[in-house]
C-alpha cells in the first residue's frame, strides 16, 4: 500500500472525519485532550536564547511522554489553499517536500481554519512515516514556535497519540482518559490556569 493511502486509512480508523488539525482534534476528543504552554506565565513567543531553550525542553519532554522516543510516527502537514496567498501555499509545499511528505488528499475545511472566512477553504494534507526524535526536529519546532509554519502534527503509528505543536504550546491527544489524567498531573506546571485548559 502506498504511504499516502496507508496514512489516510490509519487516520480514518483513528479519527474518522476529523482532519489532522490540533484545534479540530481538541474539540472532537476533549476527553483525551490536554495542552501545555511553551513558556512560564503562558508567554506566547520566546525572545531570548534561554526562553528558546525552555520552549524546546518542554516540547521534547511532552512529545517524548506522548509519542515515545524512537517510536514510529506519522508526520502530517495540513495546508490551507487560500487563493489570495500563493506565496504561502508555495512555502507550505516546499516545507512538505523538505520533510519528505507525500500529498495524501485534498478536501474542504468548513471555514474553521480562518475565522470569518466565507465558505469552505480547500486544503491539502501531506504525510509520511518517521521516527520520533525531538533533536531531529528542533529547527521545525522553533519554526512552529515563531509562527513560521503551522499545521504540523506527529501521531504515534501504534497508539494514535497526537502531538500538535503551535506557537505558544502544544495540544496533545492521548489514547485514553486515564492517560490524560496521568499526563496532566505529570505536566501540571506547564498547563494553563484557565478552567477550559486553553
C-alpha positions as CSV (number, residue, x, y, z in Angstrom):
1,X,0.0,0.0,0.0
2,X,1.3,3.4,-0.9
3,X,2.3,5.6,2.0
4,X,-0.4,8.2,1.3
5,X,-3.1,5.6,1.2
6,X,-1.7,4.0,4.4
7,X,-1.9,7.3,6.2
8,X,-5.4,8.0,5.0
9,X,-6.6,4.6,6.2
10,X,-4.8,4.9,9.5
11,X,-6.2,8.4,10.1
12,X,-9.8,7.4,9.3
13,X,-9.6,4.4,11.6
14,X,-8.3,6.5,14.5
15,X,-10.1,9.9,14.0
16,X,-12.8,9.4,11.4
17,X,-13.7,12.5,9.5
18,X,-11.8,14.9,11.9
19,X,-8.9,16.5,9.9
20,X,-5.4,16.3,11.3
21,X,-5.5,19.8,12.9
22,X,-4.9,20.4,16.6
23,X,-7.9,22.6,17.3
24,X,-10.3,20.2,15.4
25,X,-8.9,17.2,17.4
26,X,-9.1,19.2,20.6
27,X,-12.9,19.8,20.1
28,X,-13.7,16.3,18.9
29,X,-11.7,14.4,21.5
30,X,-11.9,16.7,24.5
31,X,-11.9,13.8,27.0
32,X,-8.5,12.7,25.7
33,X,-7.0,16.2,25.2
34,X,-4.7,18.4,27.2
35,X,-2.5,21.4,26.4
36,X,0.9,22.6,27.6
37,X,2.3,26.1,27.2
38,X,5.8,26.6,25.9
39,X,6.9,29.2,28.4
40,X,6.3,30.2,32.0
41,X,3.4,32.5,32.6
42,X,1.8,31.3,29.3
43,X,4.1,33.7,27.4
44,X,3.5,33.0,23.7
45,X,6.8,33.8,22.0
46,X,10.4,33.2,23.0
47,X,12.6,36.2,22.8
48,X,15.9,35.1,24.4
49,X,18.2,32.1,24.0
50,X,17.1,30.9,27.5
51,X,13.4,31.1,26.5
52,X,14.1,29.1,23.3
53,X,15.9,26.5,25.4
54,X,13.0,26.3,27.8
55,X,10.5,26.0,25.0
56,X,12.4,23.2,23.2
57,X,12.9,21.4,26.5
58,X,9.2,21.5,27.3
59,X,8.2,20.3,23.8
60,X,10.8,17.5,23.8
61,X,9.6,16.3,27.2
62,X,5.9,16.3,26.5
63,X,6.3,14.8,23.0
64,X,8.6,12.1,24.4
65,X,5.9,11.3,27.0
66,X,3.1,11.2,24.5
67,X,4.8,9.7,21.4
68,X,7.7,7.8,22.9
69,X,11.3,8.4,21.8
70,X,12.3,6.2,18.8
71,X,8.7,5.3,18.1
72,X,7.3,5.1,14.6
73,X,5.0,8.1,13.9
74,X,3.1,9.7,11.1
75,X,4.1,13.3,10.5
76,X,1.4,15.3,8.7
77,X,1.2,18.8,7.4
78,X,-2.2,20.5,6.9
79,X,-2.0,23.2,4.2
80,X,-4.9,25.6,3.5
81,X,-5.0,26.7,-0.1
82,X,-6.1,30.3,0.4
83,X,-6.3,31.7,-3.2
84,X,-5.2,35.1,-2.2
85,X,-1.9,33.8,-0.7
86,X,0.0,32.0,-3.4
87,X,3.4,32.5,-1.7
88,X,2.1,30.9,1.5
89,X,0.9,27.9,-0.5
90,X,4.3,27.6,-2.2
91,X,6.1,27.8,1.1
92,X,4.0,25.1,2.6
93,X,4.6,22.8,-0.4
94,X,8.3,23.4,-0.1
95,X,8.2,22.5,3.6
96,X,6.3,19.3,2.8
97,X,8.9,18.4,0.3
98,X,11.8,19.2,2.7
99,X,10.1,16.9,5.3
100,X,9.7,14.2,2.7
101,X,6.0,14.2,2.9
102,X,3.6,12.9,0.2
103,X,0.3,14.6,-0.7
104,X,-2.4,12.4,0.8
105,X,-5.6,14.1,0.0
106,X,-7.5,17.3,-0.8
107,X,-10.6,18.4,1.0
108,X,-12.6,21.3,2.2
109,X,-12.3,22.8,5.7
110,X,-15.6,24.3,6.6
111,X,-14.4,27.8,7.4
112,X,-12.9,27.0,10.8
113,X,-9.3,27.3,9.8
114,X,-9.5,31.1,9.4
115,X,-12.3,32.6,11.5
116,X,-14.5,34.9,9.4
117,X,-13.7,33.2,6.1
118,X,-16.7,33.0,3.8
119,X,-17.4,29.4,2.8
120,X,-15.2,26.3,2.7
121,X,-11.5,26.6,2.2
122,X,-9.7,24.0,0.1
123,X,-6.9,22.2,1.9
124,X,-4.3,19.5,1.4
125,X,-2.8,17.1,3.8
126,X,0.8,15.8,3.3
127,X,2.1,12.9,5.4
128,X,4.9,10.4,5.8
129,X,6.3,8.0,8.3
130,X,9.1,9.0,10.6
131,X,10.8,8.1,13.9
132,X,10.1,10.5,16.7
133,X,13.4,12.1,18.0
134,X,13.0,15.6,19.4
135,X,16.6,16.5,18.4
136,X,15.9,15.8,14.8
137,X,13.0,18.3,14.7
138,X,14.5,21.2,16.7
139,X,14.5,23.6,13.7
140,X,10.9,22.7,12.9
141,X,9.7,23.2,16.4
142,X,11.4,26.6,16.5
143,X,9.7,27.5,13.2
144,X,6.3,26.5,14.7
145,X,7.1,28.4,17.9
146,X,7.9,31.5,15.8
147,X,4.7,31.1,13.8
148,X,6.7,30.5,10.6
149,X,4.8,27.2,10.0
150,X,1.7,25.6,11.4
151,X,-0.3,22.5,10.8
152,X,2.4,20.0,11.7
153,X,1.3,17.0,13.7
154,X,3.1,13.9,14.9
155,X,0.9,10.8,15.5
156,X,2.2,7.6,17.1
157,X,1.5,4.9,14.5
158,X,0.6,2.3,17.1
159,X,-1.3,4.2,19.8
160,X,-2.7,7.1,17.8
161,X,-1.4,9.6,20.3
162,X,-1.0,13.1,18.8
163,X,1.5,15.8,19.4
164,X,0.3,19.0,17.7
165,X,2.6,22.0,18.5
166,X,1.5,25.6,17.8
167,X,3.0,29.0,18.5
168,X,2.6,29.1,22.3
169,X,2.4,25.4,23.2
170,X,1.1,22.1,22.1
171,X,-2.2,20.2,22.0
172,X,-1.9,16.6,22.9
173,X,-4.4,13.8,22.2
174,X,-3.7,10.6,24.2
175,X,-5.1,7.1,23.8
176,X,-7.4,7.2,26.9
177,X,-9.0,9.4,29.5
178,X,-6.8,7.6,32.1
179,X,-3.7,8.6,30.1
180,X,-4.9,12.1,30.1
181,X,-5.3,12.2,33.9
182,X,-1.8,10.7,34.4
183,X,-0.1,13.1,31.9
184,X,-1.9,16.2,33.1
185,X,-0.6,15.5,36.6
186,X,2.9,15.0,35.2
187,X,2.9,18.3,33.3
188,X,0.6,20.3,35.6
189,X,3.0,23.2,36.0
190,X,3.2,23.7,32.2
191,X,-0.6,23.9,31.8
192,X,-2.9,26.8,31.7
193,X,-4.6,28.1,34.8
194,X,-7.8,28.6,32.8
195,X,-10.7,26.3,33.6
196,X,-11.0,25.3,29.9
197,X,-7.3,24.3,29.8
198,X,-6.5,26.7,26.9
